[in-house]
Amino acid sequence: MSDAAISIQGLNKTYAGGKVALTNVDLEIPRGQIFGLLGPNGAGKSTTINILAGLVNKSSGKVSIWGFDIDQHPRNAKRSIGIVPQEIVFDPFFEPYEMLELYAGLYGIPKAERRSMELLRAVHLEDKAHAWARSLSGGMKRRLLVAKALVHNPPVLVLDEPTAGVDVELRQQLWEYVRQLNDEGVTVVLTTHYLEEAEELCDRIAIINHGQVVTNLPTRELLAMAQEKAVSVTFDRDITAIPQATCFEKIELKPDNRTLVITYSKDKVNAGEVLKALQDAGLIIVDVSTQEPDLEDVFLNLTRAPATV
């Protein structure tokens, strides 16, 4: 048994017509983590997830889920993973409770062991158990898809853009439930365009671009890669002339005419040198605050690069 929840080795996918979606992807997703799989549109995230789900056949490579090779043990591999797709797809004429019962039956779960109402309660849909699925709001439908992915109690849950179109309150409820699942031992793989969510939730993040993994690091280490840092400095009087110094990458005067936001490269200078340059210019500082780089800065730097051969 592999120690990884998902192990991907040398994964390649070329679609009919010659479009290359994945090139030699190697990825190990540790058990028990919330793992972020990020990338721009068309980077290969959905192809990877669809291969895991058994919806797309890989061209070459090796993939295992919870230690089960998807070619040699497809039934066990599929039983080990739950997928919440980006698209909202289910039969609108089923009631939520009926839908969960149906899918539990398809996985061969005996009636006495099914958790349909428990899952509806967990995603705050207990009061909609016997409503038509088509009558649910977009956010409710997304939460129903989460419940549907969990009917067979998989150890791995993949969430593909789960909060797209979901309001702030429902998003917070969803993440609260995801954290609870993770605390109970479920490995969670998350793709999202809300980078602040990934930064807050994920233990580790891989970024894929042009079908290749460009980085795979613990979130804290990934954030440390951001070299640009900003400092906001307020002075005792209006700024009549914006100071210049070689250690300033960018400088911006705020509308109050007393605050400058200065961006500098932290691998070249530190905040002390930036402040000294301001004092040398004859400015009297009354307040200072720093702005830490975030995941968006790192993401843009890594995905801005052209594809490698």
Backbone as numpy.savetxt, mean C-alpha at the origin, in Angstrom:
# Nx Ny Nz CAx CAy CAz Cx Cy Cz
8.40 -26.23 4.37 7.55 -25.02 4.37 8.43 -23.78 4.37
8.13 -22.84 3.47 8.84 -21.58 3.44 8.42 -20.72 4.62
9.35 -19.90 5.10 9.02 -18.97 6.18 8.26 -17.76 5.65
8.21 -17.60 4.33 7.53 -16.45 3.73 6.04 -16.74 3.55
5.22 -15.71 3.72 3.79 -15.86 3.41 3.62 -16.03 1.91
4.36 -15.23 1.14 4.36 -15.33 -0.32 5.81 -15.28 -0.77
6.18 -16.21 -1.62 7.53 -16.25 -2.18 7.44 -16.22 -3.70
8.10 -15.24 -4.31 8.09 -15.07 -5.76 9.54 -15.07 -6.24
9.85 -15.96 -7.18 11.22 -16.08 -7.67 11.24 -16.08 -9.19
11.96 -15.10 -9.76 12.13 -15.03 -11.20 10.84 -14.98 -11.98
9.86 -14.25 -11.48 8.53 -14.22 -12.11 8.54 -13.33 -13.35
8.07 -13.91 -14.45 7.95 -13.18 -15.72 6.55 -13.35 -16.28
6.06 -12.30 -16.91 4.78 -12.38 -17.60 4.81 -11.50 -18.85
4.59 -12.16 -19.99 4.45 -11.46 -21.26 3.10 -11.84 -21.84
2.27 -10.84 -22.09 0.93 -11.09 -22.61 0.99 -11.34 -24.11
-0.08 -11.96 -24.65 -0.21 -12.15 -26.09 -0.12 -10.78 -26.76
0.67 -10.70 -27.80 0.89 -9.42 -28.45 2.24 -8.84 -28.09
2.89 -9.45 -27.07 4.25 -9.04 -26.75 4.42 -8.06 -25.62
3.32 -7.63 -24.98 3.46 -6.69 -23.88 4.09 -7.39 -22.68
5.23 -6.85 -22.22 5.93 -7.40 -21.06 5.41 -6.71 -19.81
4.81 -7.49 -18.91 4.24 -6.93 -17.68 5.16 -7.09 -16.49
5.87 -8.23 -16.41 6.77 -8.50 -15.28 8.08 -9.06 -15.81
9.19 -8.62 -15.21 10.51 -9.08 -15.64 11.33 -9.50 -14.42
11.54 -10.80 -14.28 12.41 -11.35 -13.22 12.11 -10.77 -11.85
10.84 -10.84 -11.47 10.43 -10.31 -10.16 10.78 -11.31 -9.07
11.54 -10.86 -8.08 11.85 -11.64 -6.88 11.26 -10.90 -5.68
10.46 -11.60 -4.90 9.80 -10.94 -3.77 9.50 -11.96 -2.68
9.91 -11.64 -1.46 9.59 -12.47 -0.31 8.76 -11.62 0.65
7.55 -12.04 0.93 6.67 -11.30 1.83 6.63 -12.07 3.16
7.21 -11.50 4.22 7.29 -12.23 5.50 5.92 -12.49 6.11
5.83 -13.58 6.83 4.57 -13.89 7.53 4.33 -12.91 8.67
3.07 -12.59 8.88 2.67 -11.77 10.02 2.82 -10.28 9.84
3.22 -9.83 8.65 3.41 -8.41 8.43 2.25 -7.79 7.65
2.18 -6.46 7.69 1.39 -5.71 6.71 2.39 -5.20 5.69
2.28 -5.68 4.47 3.28 -5.47 3.44 2.69 -4.61 2.33
3.36 -3.52 1.99 2.88 -2.64 0.93 3.52 -2.99 -0.40
2.69 -3.13 -1.44 3.18 -3.33 -2.81 2.71 -2.11 -3.61
3.63 -1.19 -3.86 3.29 0.08 -4.46 3.90 0.21 -5.84
3.33 1.12 -6.62 3.85 1.40 -7.94 2.87 2.23 -8.73
3.34 2.92 -9.77 2.43 3.71 -10.60 1.50 2.82 -11.40
0.51 3.42 -12.03 -0.41 2.67 -12.88 0.38 1.97 -13.99
0.04 0.70 -14.23 0.70 -0.05 -15.28 2.05 -0.62 -14.89
2.40 -0.55 -13.61 3.73 -1.00 -13.18 3.84 -2.52 -13.11
2.71 -3.21 -12.94 2.73 -4.67 -12.83 2.13 -5.20 -11.54
1.58 -4.31 -10.72 1.00 -4.74 -9.44 -0.20 -5.67 -9.66
-1.12 -5.25 -10.52 -2.33 -6.05 -10.74 -2.02 -7.39 -11.39
-1.04 -7.40 -12.29 -0.64 -8.67 -12.90 -0.11 -9.63 -11.84
0.70 -9.11 -10.93 1.24 -9.94 -9.84 0.12 -10.50 -8.99
-0.84 -9.64 -8.62 -1.95 -10.08 -7.78 -2.81 -11.09 -8.52
-3.05 -10.87 -9.81 -3.87 -11.81 -10.58 -3.19 -13.16 -10.75
-1.87 -13.18 -10.78 -1.15 -14.46 -10.80 -1.33 -15.19 -9.47
-1.24 -14.44 -8.38 -1.45 -15.03 -7.05 -2.87 -15.58 -6.93
-3.84 -14.87 -7.53 -5.24 -15.29 -7.44 -5.58 -16.42 -8.38
-4.68 -16.76 -9.31 -4.96 -17.81 -10.27 -5.75 -17.33 -11.47
-5.83 -16.02 -11.65 -6.60 -15.46 -12.77 -5.74 -15.22 -14.00
-4.43 -15.16 -13.82 -3.49 -14.95 -14.92 -2.40 -16.00 -14.81
-2.04 -16.61 -15.93 -0.97 -17.59 -15.95 0.37 -16.88 -16.15
1.35 -17.21 -15.32 2.68 -16.63 -15.46 3.37 -17.22 -16.68
4.32 -16.47 -17.23 5.12 -16.98 -18.35 6.23 -17.90 -17.85
6.84 -17.52 -16.73 7.87 -18.35 -16.12 8.10 -17.86 -14.70
8.85 -18.64 -13.94 9.13 -18.28 -12.56 8.43 -19.22 -11.58
8.66 -18.96 -10.31 8.12 -19.81 -9.26 7.40 -18.94 -8.23
6.20 -19.36 -7.86 5.39 -18.63 -6.88 4.83 -19.61 -5.88
4.96 -19.29 -4.59 4.32 -20.11 -3.56 3.60 -19.22 -2.57
2.48 -19.73 -2.07 1.67 -19.02 -1.09 1.56 -19.89 0.15
2.04 -19.37 1.27 2.04 -20.10 2.54 2.75 -21.45 2.40
3.80 -21.46 1.57 4.59 -22.68 1.38 4.08 -23.60 0.30
2.95 -23.27 -0.34 2.37 -24.13 -1.38 2.65 -23.53 -2.76
3.35 -24.28 -3.60 3.62 -23.86 -4.96 2.31 -23.78 -5.74
2.09 -22.68 -6.47 0.80 -22.50 -7.14 0.61 -23.46 -8.31
1.71 -24.06 -8.81 1.60 -25.05 -9.88 1.44 -26.46 -9.32
2.21 -26.79 -8.29 2.19 -28.14 -7.75 1.03 -28.37 -6.77
0.65 -27.33 -6.04 -0.43 -27.46 -5.05 -1.43 -26.30 -5.20
-2.08 -26.19 -6.36 -2.94 -25.03 -6.62 -4.11 -24.90 -5.65
-4.68 -26.04 -5.25 -5.83 -25.99 -4.35 -5.43 -25.44 -2.98
-4.32 -25.94 -2.44 -3.87 -25.45 -1.13 -3.41 -24.00 -1.20
-2.80 -23.62 -2.33 -2.34 -22.24 -2.49 -3.54 -21.29 -2.50
-4.58 -21.65 -3.23 -5.77 -20.79 -3.31 -6.50 -20.76 -1.97
-6.47 -21.85 -1.25 -7.12 -21.90 0.06 -6.37 -21.00 1.08
-5.12 -20.69 0.79 -4.30 -19.94 1.73 -4.36 -18.43 1.53
-5.11 -17.98 0.52 -5.11 -16.55 0.21 -6.52 -16.04 -0.04
-6.78 -14.83 0.43 -8.03 -14.14 0.12 -7.70 -12.86 -0.62
-8.41 -12.60 -1.71 -8.13 -11.44 -2.55 -9.31 -10.48 -2.52
-9.05 -9.23 -2.19 -10.06 -8.18 -2.31 -9.70 -7.38 -3.56
-10.44 -7.57 -4.67 -10.05 -6.94 -5.93 -10.32 -5.45 -5.95
-9.67 -4.79 -6.89 -9.88 -3.35 -7.06 -11.29 -3.06 -7.56
-11.77 -3.90 -8.47 -13.10 -3.71 -9.03 -14.16 -4.29 -8.10
-15.31 -3.64 -8.03 -16.42 -4.15 -7.22 -17.23 -5.10 -8.10
-17.04 -6.40 -7.86 -17.69 -7.41 -8.69 -18.37 -8.45 -7.80
-19.68 -8.54 -7.86 -20.44 -9.64 -7.27 -21.87 -9.57 -7.78
-22.61 -10.63 -7.53 -23.99 -10.71 -8.02 -24.87 -9.76 -7.22
-25.47 -8.76 -7.87 -26.26 -7.76 -7.14 -27.57 -8.30 -6.58
-27.97 -9.50 -7.00 -29.26 -10.04 -6.57 -29.15 -10.96 -5.35
-27.93 -11.11 -4.83 -27.75 -11.86 -3.60 -27.80 -10.93 -2.40
-28.29 -11.43 -1.29 -28.14 -10.72 -0.03 -26.71 -10.95 0.48
-26.12 -10.00 1.21 -24.75 -10.20 1.72 -24.57 -11.52 2.47
-25.55 -11.86 3.33 -25.42 -13.11 4.09 -25.43 -14.31 3.15
-26.33 -14.29 2.15 -26.39 -15.40 1.19 -25.08 -15.52 0.42
-24.51 -14.38 0.06 -23.27 -14.39 -0.71 -22.13 -15.04 0.08
-22.01 -14.67 1.35 -20.94 -15.25 2.16 -21.17 -16.74 2.38
-22.41 -17.13 2.58 -22.72 -18.56 2.73 -22.36 -19.33 1.47
-22.68 -18.74 0.31 -22.37 -19.39 -0.97 -20.87 -19.60 -1.13
-20.09 -18.54 -0.89 -18.65 -18.66 -1.08 -18.01 -19.58 -0.05
-18.54 -19.60 1.15 -18.03 -20.56 2.15 -18.30 -21.97 1.69
-19.46 -22.19 1.08 -19.79 -23.51 0.55 -18.86 -23.91 -0.58
-18.51 -22.95 -1.44 -17.60 -23.25 -2.55 -16.22 -23.67 -2.05
-15.84 -23.17 -0.88 -14.56 -23.56 -0.28 -14.69 -24.84 0.55
-15.90 -25.42 0.57 -16.10 -26.67 1.27 -16.17 -26.55 2.78
-16.54 -25.38 3.27 -16.63 -25.17 4.71 -17.99 -25.65 5.21
-18.04 -26.58 6.16 -19.32 -27.07 6.68 -20.14 -25.93 7.28
-21.46 -26.06 7.23 -22.35 -25.01 7.73 -22.04 -24.63 9.18
-21.73 -25.62 9.99 -21.48 -25.35 11.41 -20.23 -24.52 11.64
-19.34 -24.47 10.64 -18.07 -23.75 10.80 -18.05 -22.41 10.06
-19.15 -22.06 9.41 -19.18 -20.81 8.66 -19.33 -19.62 9.59
-18.74 -18.48 9.19 -18.70 -17.29 10.04 -19.36 -16.09 9.35
-20.39 -16.34 8.57 -20.97 -15.29 7.74 -21.43 -14.08 8.55
-22.21 -14.31 9.59 -22.71 -13.18 10.37 -21.58 -12.51 11.16
-20.64 -13.32 11.63 -19.50 -12.77 12.35 -18.69 -11.82 11.46
-18.51 -12.21 10.20 -17.76 -11.38 9.27 -18.52 -10.11 8.92
-19.83 -10.23 8.74 -20.64 -9.04 8.46 -20.58 -8.06 9.64
-20.59 -8.61 10.84 -20.50 -7.77 12.04 -19.14 -7.07 12.08
-18.10 -7.79 11.71 -16.75 -7.24 11.77 -16.56 -6.08 10.79
-17.24 -6.12 9.64 -17.10 -5.05 8.64 -18.27 -4.07 8.71
-19.00 -4.09 9.84 -20.10 -3.14 10.10 -21.22 -3.24 9.06
-21.56 -4.47 8.70 -22.65 -4.69 7.75 -23.72 -5.64 8.30
-23.71 -5.86 9.61 -24.66 -6.80 10.19 -26.10 -6.38 9.90
-26.38 -5.06 9.93 -27.75 -4.60 9.70 -28.16 -4.69 8.24
-27.20 -4.97 7.34 -27.49 -5.12 5.91 -27.43 -6.58 5.47
-27.42 -7.49 6.43 -27.23 -8.91 6.11 -28.25 -9.42 5.12
-29.48 -8.92 5.19 -30.55 -9.45 4.32 -31.10 -8.38 3.38
-30.29 -7.34 3.12 -30.65 -6.37 2.09 -30.10 -6.86 0.75
-30.65 -6.33 -0.35 -30.09 -6.68 -1.65 -28.69 -6.06 -1.75
-27.74 -6.83 -2.25 -26.37 -6.33 -2.37 -26.31 -5.09 -3.26
-27.21 -5.01 -4.26 -27.18 -3.87 -5.17 -27.60 -2.57 -4.48
-28.25 -2.69 -3.31 -28.70 -1.49 -2.61 -27.61 -0.88 -1.72
-26.49 -1.55 -1.58 -25.42 -1.06 -0.72 -24.67 0.10 -1.38
-24.13 0.99 -0.56 -23.31 2.08 -1.07 -21.97 1.52 -1.54
-21.18 2.36 -2.24 -19.88 1.91 -2.73 -18.97 1.46 -1.61
-18.95 2.21 -0.50 -18.11 1.83 0.63 -18.55 0.53 1.27
-19.87 0.32 1.36 -20.39 -0.93 1.92 -20.03 -2.11 1.04
-20.09 -1.92 -0.28 -19.75 -3.01 -1.20 -18.28 -3.39 -1.04
-17.42 -2.40 -0.85 -16.00 -2.71 -0.66 -15.79 -3.51 0.63
-16.50 -3.14 1.69 -16.37 -3.88 2.94 -16.93 -5.29 2.80
-17.98 -5.44 1.99 -18.51 -6.78 1.74 -17.50 -7.65 1.01
-16.73 -7.04 0.10 -15.68 -7.79 -0.60 -14.59 -8.26 0.37
-14.32 -7.45 1.39 -13.34 -7.87 2.41 -13.88 -9.09 3.15
-15.15 -9.05 3.55 -15.76 -10.18 4.24 -15.74 -11.42 3.35
-16.06 -11.23 2.08 -16.08 -12.35 1.13 -14.71 -13.01 1.02
-13.63 -12.19 1.05 -12.27 -12.73 0.93 -11.85 -13.51 2.16
-12.59 -13.35 3.26 -12.20 -13.99 4.52 -13.06 -15.19 4.90
-13.98 -15.59 4.02 -14.92 -16.66 4.41 -14.20 -17.98 4.71
-13.06 -18.21 4.07 -12.35 -19.48 4.27 -11.19 -19.33 5.25
-11.16 -18.18 5.96 -10.17 -17.95 7.02 -8.74 -18.10 6.49
-8.38 -17.38 5.42 -7.03 -17.54 4.85 -5.97 -16.87 5.72
-4.75 -17.40 5.72 -3.68 -16.76 6.48 -3.09 -15.54 5.78
-3.41 -15.37 4.48 -2.90 -14.23 3.71 -4.09 -13.50 3.09
-4.10 -12.17 3.26 -5.16 -11.34 2.69 -4.51 -10.27 1.82
-4.96 -10.20 0.55 -4.45 -9.20 -0.39 -5.53 -8.16 -0.63
-5.20 -6.90 -0.37 -6.13 -5.79 -0.55 -5.64 -4.92 -1.70
-6.36 -4.96 -2.82 -5.97 -4.19 -4.00 -6.79 -2.91 -4.07
-6.18 -1.80 -3.68 -6.85 -0.49 -3.66 -8.17 -0.55 -2.88
-8.17 -1.01 -1.63 -9.44 -1.26 -0.92 -10.19 -0.01 -0.52
-9.52 1.15 -0.47 -10.20 2.35 0.02 -10.53 3.34 -1.10
-10.40 2.92 -2.35 -10.76 3.79 -3.46 -12.25 4.13 -3.38
-12.58 5.40 -3.32 -13.97 5.81 -3.28 -14.64 5.65 -1.94
-13.87 5.36 -0.89 -14.44 5.15 0.45 -14.21 6.42 1.28
-15.24 6.86 2.01 -15.09 8.09 2.79 -14.17 7.86 3.98
-13.79 8.96 4.62 -12.76 8.92 5.66 -13.15 8.02 6.83
-14.40 8.11 7.29 -14.83 7.32 8.44 -14.78 5.82 8.13
-15.29 5.44 6.96 -15.28 4.03 6.59 -13.86 3.53 6.37
-13.01 4.41 5.85 -11.61 4.04 5.64 -10.95 3.72 6.98
-11.21 4.55 7.98 -10.63 4.32 9.30 -11.16 3.02 9.90
-12.45 2.72 9.71 -13.01 1.46 10.20 -12.34 0.27 9.53
-12.11 0.40 8.22 -11.49 -0.69 7.48 -10.07 -0.95 7.99
-9.31 0.13 8.17 -7.93 -0.06 8.64 -7.87 -0.58 10.06
-8.84 -0.19 10.87 -8.91 -0.73 12.23 -9.11 -2.25 12.19
-9.97 -2.70 11.28 -10.22 -4.13 11.15 -9.00 -4.84 10.57
-8.32 -4.22 9.62 -7.12 -4.81 9.04 -6.04 -4.99 10.10
-5.86 -3.98 10.94 -4.88 -4.10 12.04 -5.27 -5.23 12.99
-6.57 -5.36 13.25 -7.04 -6.43 14.13 -6.72 -7.79 13.52
-6.98 -7.95 12.23 -6.66 -9.20 11.54 -5.17 -9.49 11.62
-4.36 -8.46 11.42 -2.92 -8.63 11.47 -2.46 -9.04 12.87
-3.08 -8.44 13.89 -2.76 -8.81 15.28 -3.10 -10.26 15.55
-4.10 -10.78 14.82 -4.51 -12.18 14.99 -3.67 -13.13 14.16
-2.70 -12.59 13.41 -1.77 -13.44 12.67 -1.93 -13.45 11.17
-2.90 -12.70 10.63 -3.10 -12.67 9.19 -2.05 -11.77 8.55
-1.39 -12.28 7.51 -0.46 -11.48 6.73 -1.27 -10.67 5.71
-1.03 -9.37 5.67 -1.80 -8.49 4.80 -0.89 -7.89 3.74
-1.29 -8.00 2.48 -0.58 -7.36 1.37 -1.48 -6.25 0.84
-0.95 -5.05 0.79 -1.76 -3.88 0.46 -1.19 -3.15 -0.76
-2.06 -2.87 -1.74 -1.70 -1.92 -2.77 -2.62 -0.72 -2.62
-2.06 0.47 -2.73 -2.85 1.68 -2.56 -2.16 2.85 -3.24
-2.96 3.82 -3.70 -2.40 5.06 -4.21 -2.36 6.13 -3.11
-2.94 5.80 -1.95 -2.87 6.71 -0.80 -1.58 6.40 -0.05
-0.51 7.09 -0.41 0.80 6.74 0.13 0.90 6.96 1.63
0.12 7.92 2.15 0.16 8.14 3.60 -0.40 6.93 4.34
-1.34 6.20 3.72 -1.86 4.97 4.34 -0.76 3.92 4.42
-0.05 3.75 3.31 1.02 2.76 3.28 2.10 3.10 4.31
2.43 4.38 4.40 3.46 4.82 5.34 3.04 4.52 6.78
1.76 4.72 7.08 1.27 4.53 8.44 1.08 3.06 8.79
0.63 2.25 7.82 0.20 0.88 8.11 1.29 -0.17 7.92
2.13 0.01 6.90 2.97 -1.10 6.45 4.26 -1.25 7.24
4.60 -2.50 7.55 5.88 -2.82 8.18 7.01 -2.76 7.16
6.68 -3.14 5.94 7.67 -3.23 4.87 6.99 -2.85 3.56
7.76 -2.26 2.65 7.18 -1.80 1.38 8.10 -2.18 0.23
7.49 -2.74 -0.82 8.20 -2.95 -2.08 7.58 -2.02 -3.12
8.42 -1.43 -3.95 7.94 -0.58 -5.02 8.29 -1.24 -6.35
7.29 -1.37 -7.19 7.47 -2.00 -8.50 7.27 -0.95 -9.58
8.13 -0.97 -10.58 8.06 0.01 -11.66 8.50 -0.65 -12.96
7.75 -0.45 -14.02 8.05 -1.07 -15.32 8.24 -2.58 -15.19
7.42 -3.21 -14.31 7.46 -4.65 -14.18 8.63 -5.20 -13.40
9.38 -4.33 -12.70 10.52 -4.78 -11.92 10.45 -4.21 -10.52
10.92 -4.97 -9.54 10.98 -4.48 -8.16 12.20 -3.56 -8.04
11.94 -2.28 -7.71 13.04 -1.32 -7.62 13.53 -1.15 -6.19
12.70 -1.51 -5.21 13.16 -1.51 -3.82 12.23 -2.38 -2.98
12.76 -2.92 -1.90 11.99 -3.75 -0.98 12.66 -3.62 0.39
12.12 -2.71 1.22 12.77 -2.37 2.47 11.76 -2.18 3.59
12.18 -2.31 4.85 11.31 -1.88 5.95 10.94 -0.41 5.75
9.73 -0.05 6.13 9.21 1.29 5.86 10.15 2.37 6.40
10.67 2.17 7.59 11.55 3.18 8.19 12.80 3.39 7.36
13.38 2.31 6.85 14.58 2.43 6.01 14.26 3.11 4.69
13.08 2.81 4.16 12.66 3.41 2.90 12.52 4.92 3.05
11.92 5.35 4.14 11.76 6.79 4.39 13.11 7.48 4.55
14.07 6.74 5.10 15.40 7.33 5.31 16.12 7.60 3.98
15.62 7.01 2.88 16.23 7.23 1.58 15.96 8.63 1.04
14.92 9.28 1.57 14.59 10.63 1.10 15.68 11.59 1.54
16.33 12.23 0.59 17.46 13.11 0.90 17.03 14.57 1.07
15.92 14.94 0.42 15.46 16.32 0.55 14.71 16.52 1.86
15.06 17.56 2.58 14.39 17.88 3.82 14.09 19.37 3.82
13.05 19.79 4.51 12.66 21.20 4.51 12.62 21.72 5.94
12.96 22.99 6.07 12.89 23.65 7.36 12.13 24.97 7.15
11.17 25.23 8.05 10.38 26.46 7.99 10.91 27.41 9.08
11.32 28.60 8.67 11.97 29.54 9.59 11.20 30.87 9.57
10.80 31.31 10.77 10.11 32.60 10.92 11.06 33.62 11.54
11.00 34.86 11.01 11.91 35.92 11.45 11.15 37.02 12.19
11.91 37.94 12.78 11.29 38.98 13.62 10.72 40.14 12.81
10.95 40.14 11.51 10.42 41.23 10.68 10.19 40.72 9.25
9.53 41.52 8.45 9.26 41.13 7.06 10.56 40.96 6.29
10.54 39.99 5.37 11.70 39.74 4.52 11.62 40.65 3.30
12.61 41.51 3.14 12.62 42.42 1.98 13.44 41.87 0.83
14.41 41.02 1.15 15.23 40.39 0.11 15.49 38.95 0.51
15.15 38.02 -0.38 15.32 36.59 -0.08 16.80 36.23 -0.11
17.34 35.70 1.00 18.77 35.37 1.06 19.12 34.21 0.14
20.36 34.15 -0.27 20.85 33.07 -1.12 22.05 32.40 -0.45
22.13 31.06 -0.59 23.28 30.32 -0.06 23.43 29.03 -0.84
24.63 28.53 -0.94 24.87 27.31 -1.73 24.21 26.10 -1.11
23.92 26.14 0.20 23.30 24.98 0.86 21.77 24.95 0.68
21.19 25.99 0.06 19.76 25.99 -0.18 19.46 25.31 -1.53
18.66 24.26 -1.51 18.21 23.66 -2.76 17.06 24.49 -3.35
16.10 24.84 -2.50 14.97 25.69 -2.90 14.62 26.60 -1.73
14.07 27.75 -2.03 13.65 28.66 -0.96 12.35 29.34 -1.38
11.40 29.41 -0.44 10.07 29.96 -0.74 9.65 30.90 0.39
9.18 32.08 0.02 8.68 33.06 0.98 7.17 32.86 1.15
6.73 32.64 2.38 5.31 32.43 2.65 4.55 33.76 2.61
3.20 33.71 2.47 2.41 34.94 2.34 2.54 35.92 3.51
2.94 35.44 4.70 3.07 36.38 5.83 4.30 37.29 5.71
5.15 37.00 4.68 6.37 37.78 4.41 7.42 37.69 5.52
7.21 36.81 6.50 8.18 36.64 7.58 8.70 35.20 7.69
8.16 34.31 6.88 8.53 32.89 6.99 9.11 32.40 5.67
10.26 31.75 5.77 10.89 31.12 4.61 10.86 29.60 4.79
10.52 28.89 3.73 10.62 27.43 3.72 11.79 27.07 2.83
12.79 26.46 3.43 14.04 26.17 2.73 14.21 24.66 2.61
14.43 24.20 1.40 14.68 22.79 1.15 16.18 22.59 0.96
16.71 21.57 1.62 18.14 21.28 1.50 18.33 19.77 1.40
19.48 19.37 0.94 19.80 17.95 0.79 20.54 17.49 2.05
19.90 16.59 2.80 20.46 16.22 4.10 21.72 15.37 4.00
22.04 14.86 2.80 23.29 14.12 2.65 24.47 15.06 2.38
24.17 16.37 2.19 25.22 17.35 1.94 25.40 18.33 3.10
24.30 18.77 3.69 24.37 19.74 4.78 23.38 19.33 5.86
23.46 19.98 7.03 22.48 19.73 8.08 21.71 21.02 8.38
20.70 20.90 9.23 19.85 22.05 9.53 20.64 23.19 10.17
21.63 22.84 10.97 22.44 23.87 11.62 23.14 24.77 10.62
23.67 24.18 9.54 24.34 24.97 8.51 23.36 25.88 7.79
22.13 25.38 7.57 21.10 26.20 6.92 20.78 27.41 7.79
20.59 27.18 9.09 20.25 28.27 10.00 21.40 29.27 10.13
22.64 28.76 10.12 23.80 29.66 10.22 23.86 30.58 8.99
23.53 30.02 7.81 23.54 30.83 6.59 22.53 31.96 6.69
21.38 31.68 7.32 20.36 32.72 7.49 20.85 33.79 8.47
21.47 33.36 9.55 21.98 34.32 10.54 23.11 35.17 9.95
23.96 34.53 9.12 25.04 35.27 8.47 24.50 36.34 7.53
23.26 36.13 7.06 22.62 37.12 6.18 21.99 38.25 6.97
22.16 38.23 8.32 21.66 39.30 9.17 20.22 39.15 9.59
19.66 37.96 9.45 18.26 37.72 9.81 18.18 37.19 11.25
17.17 37.67 11.99 16.97 37.23 13.37 15.84 36.21 13.41
16.17 34.98 13.82 15.21 33.87 13.81 14.40 33.87 15.11
13.06 33.74 14.98 12.21 33.65 16.17 11.52 32.29 16.29
11.45 31.51 15.19 10.81 30.20 15.27 11.33 29.31 14.14
11.46 28.00 14.47 11.95 27.03 13.49 11.13 25.76 13.60
10.74 25.19 12.48 10.11 23.86 12.47 10.62 23.10 11.25
10.80 21.80 11.42 11.29 20.97 10.32 10.15 20.18 9.71
10.29 19.87 8.43 9.30 19.07 7.72 10.00 17.80 7.24
9.62 16.66 7.82 10.27 15.41 7.48 9.84 14.94 6.09
10.76 14.32 5.35 10.37 13.74 4.06 9.39 12.60 4.28
8.53 12.36 3.30 7.55 11.30 3.44 7.70 10.29 2.31
6.82 9.30 2.33 6.90 8.21 1.36 6.71 8.70 -0.07
5.91 9.75 -0.23 5.68 10.29 -1.58 6.98 10.75 -2.21
7.85 11.38 -1.41 9.15 11.84 -1.94 9.97 10.66 -2.46
10.03 9.60 -1.65 10.80 8.42 -2.05 10.18 7.76 -3.27
8.86 7.62 -3.25 8.13 6.97 -4.35 8.41 7.69 -5.67
8.30 9.01 -5.67 8.52 9.77 -6.90 9.95 9.64 -7.39
10.91 9.66 -6.47 12.31 9.52 -6.88 12.58 8.16 -7.51
12.02 7.10 -6.95 12.27 5.75 -7.44 11.53 5.43 -8.73
10.32 5.97 -8.87 9.52 5.64 -10.07 9.74 6.62 -11.21
10.52 7.67 -10.96 10.83 8.64 -12.01 11.89 8.08 -12.96
12.64 7.10 -12.45 13.74 6.54 -13.25 13.20 5.74 -14.42
13.91 5.73 -15.56 13.47 4.94 -16.72 13.62 3.46 -16.45
12.94 2.67 -17.24 13.02 1.21 -17.09 14.42 0.73 -17.40
14.86 -0.30 -16.65 16.17 -0.92 -16.94 15.95 -2.18 -17.77
16.94 -2.53 -18.52 16.82 -3.70 -19.40 17.31 -4.95 -18.66
